[in-house]
Amino acid sequence: MKFLTRQEEMVLLAVWKLQSDAYGVTIAKKLTEMTGEKWLLNTVYLPLDRLEKKRYLKSSLSDPSAKRGGRRKRLYKLTSAGIKALIETKKVQESIWQKISISYLESDL
Amino acid sequence: MKRKRAVPKITKAAEWIIRSYQKDWDETKRGDYEEIYREFSDESGIMRGKLRFFIYILRSLVPSLRNSISWRFMMLHNYLKIAIRNLRRQKLYSAINIIGLAIGITSVLFILLYVQHELSHDRYHEKANRIYRIAASIRMGGNDLERAIVGAPTAAALVNDFPEVEDAVRLKTGGNWYIRYGDKTYKETAFIFADANVMEIFSIPLLEGDPRTALSRPNTLIISQTEAKKYFGSDDPVGKTLNLDNSVDFQVTGVFQDIPSFSHFHWDFIGSMVSVEKRLVMEWTSLDVYTYLLLREGADPEALEAKFPAMVEKYCDQEFKAFTGKVYAQLKESGTKWEYFLQPLTSIHLHSNLGFELEPNSDIKYIYIFSAIAIFCLLIASINFINLSTARSTKRAKEVGIRKVVGSARSQLIVQFITESVLMSIAALFGALVLVRFLQPSFHSLIGREIDIHFLAHPSQVLILAAVMVFVGIIAGIYPAFVLSSFKPVSVLKQQTKGGSRTHWLRSTLVVFQFLTSMVLIIGTLIIHNQMRYIQNKDLGFQKEQVLVVQDAFILGKRIDAFKEELKQNPDVVSATITSYLPVLSNHRVRSIFPEGQREEKDFMAVQSWRADHDFVRTFRMNIIQGRDFSREFSSDSKATIINETAANMLGWDNPIGKRIGVVGSSKSEKYQYFTVIGVIKNFHFDSMREVIMPLALYLEPSSEFLAVRLQTGNVSGQIDSIKELWNKYLPGYPFVFSFLDDRFENMYKSELRSGRILGIFSALAVIISCLGLFGLSAYMAEQRTKEIGIRKVLGATVPEILLLLFKEFSLLVSVGFLIAAPLSYFFMRNWLQDFSYRTSITVWPFMISMGLALSIALITVSYYAVKLALSSPAESLRYE
């Protein structure tokens, strides 16, 4: 399988964490919260589109709510392929970071 | 939590910005943005919320912009790479296009320079748009005269009488002077006398001296920077004294910056008008000085012109009355006209062609002609481009097919092809700039002017040029781009495309157009050439060869007759005459004459009245057809005159010998003088052949600007040396300035000869460019028919038959071009010839020659490939695939 990019990995994680409330605004906020960097709407739309094309995500339209002035949301959900990809990524990460502690790296500074 | 406030809507402007970068804009995205907007206004109030949202949008723009730029850049890089590869692969084709375009652009650049130079004339004066020249339009004795000069009192009256005239300056030509400083003497011709306010009206910046007082005293002058250096070197010129003609001293009171080339006057010396005040005739009807007016801001020149007729009655009437006994209103009834008009300063150089201009002006007509030629050159080069690219389309069809199959959009293909043509046009631009740099001196001698090319290096001009080139590239590339990109991959890859009849038809039309333009230019050049030869060979009524003209003979003063007599001793000298009048556009003196006994105004005729001596007729070898020449044996000849045929006809005398003519005096003191006609001279041309021969009368009166010498045929330089030796004996240290009469004659037709030459060169260029295109096209066509020719040869066709086959198509195009070009150029050239009173008729030869030339060019270009193909073995050409 192909590896996820860092950005994809983070977006998938954010969607997973948000569970049933994952749409543009909340995903951007979650990512800002996770990374400490400002994520804008159009910077999340791009990876969301790409991940949907790769079938790691699927999207559905919510019912229109008065709160959003009658506009619907595009809600994202992980597919099983998406979850598998996350698991795989986590595994690879752990295996390459195995036995490497931060203090060990710092000793080489 | 229930919200009281309505959901804020995104404004139209904000939406427009967002949609410019946000793909797939839909309801959910709009909802997301609205949610963010709402959050902002909840947190920070409506106004600040708006601002924060706006900043948010702008921040979102940055990454998408960065993204699209880098993407476009990558594509551009790819387009360029492919374009360069293609140009390299098709060397002949690229070379033809680039060279053709480069030649076209070079001619455009030169003509652009020329036009810019011509149009910028006199605009450098700060007050240029308020300066006007007053000129006179006169009809007297049946002759219409338009003069750039007016009477000396006019300027003062205009300033006094009309509030809209702020100021006026008078200029009087100074003629030629021998100016001496220390041991240096030079002949100076660019000398003018001007009123003290000349520098307030024109922008003539003084480098030294005080502009307010420099020209206020008699016998003072200001001198141009270059001349100051010539006379005084590094010394301070102000306060130095210059001697004029060995008679008067002038003090230098200032140095002015050289007058730029784009001016309708170029003076080196400006003398104060008060120095010559005494010589000014203070009469309205004695045309004598140039008068330039400075109008007040916002004044209407047409309203001012409307007041001139009243001015004529107020001032000129008493002069008319003194001469003719009638006032202007009466004269007007008998057909006389005396009117004034204004010319804007900036229009003088291109639109004014009056009598007594300060310098010969140019003509707007040439600007139109040259611009048209430049555009044609560029057009022909662009046509080459279009023809060659569509012709070669089959070669590129496969590429297009493959590109389409692997997913290239049509727009990308179009951009690809246009990139190629823009690249070529830019390469051509660089070639053209190099050519301009090298050809600059030849161009200057061609147009007879120095033009500053530095403006080409000006950043704004470079930008304009680059823009023009991109434009030309796009124009030339757009048609081929659309044709090529429209190919369907399936048919292309199955090799079904054969150009199609539509592109073939277009190609033929364009080739016809090329031939047409070239032929029009060739015919025009030939007819101008014929007319020039006609003028040079026409019987002029005098012999222009073997006459040496010594200029400024008056400087000899009283010894001039002695000089002439001594000169006649020289065995090389046939005869010599002292006169100010030459039969080649020199001085003109028009006076009114009437047949004796008929002194009615209607009988007055304006006649050229020249002062001559006993040897005048003999020296120029003019023909007396009735009566006799002036003779020393008749002392009564001082009251005699010789008239030309036109004058005799106008006087209405069959046998004029012995009859008397009355001459209206030039001032009040001498009212009429009578002269007996002793001879009639055969008409001779003394004006340009554009004019009919005017009536003329010769009088035995002294005038001494020139000494004309008829020489024996023989060693010219030896003859000149011996005359110069004599001159130096009389006037040691004075420059001996001479010219030949036939050279002066040629000078009369300078502008025609020049435009003939320019037309010749540009038509040659146009022909070369179209040849290039034709060469490329024939190369392609021959290649296309390789197989066909192979089969024909196998079946027994001979080489000439094959040549004929290939040649037939082109000669058809040439013929069609000719059918259009012939009437077109006939029409243009007849129009041009109409300007000449004496002209050759248009013969069939120029047309035959241009047709023959076009055919042989087509033949030569086609045959190079055709011969190559026809001689090759059929086995090879059939194996070609």
Interface residues (C-beta under 8 A of the other chain):
Chain A: Y23 G24 V25 K38 L40 L41 N42 T43 Y45 D49 L61 K67 R68 G69 R71 R72 K73 R74
Chain B: R3 V7 K9 Y21 Q22 K23 D24 E27 T28 K29 R30 G31 D32 Y33 E34 E35 I36 Y56 R59 S60 P63 S64
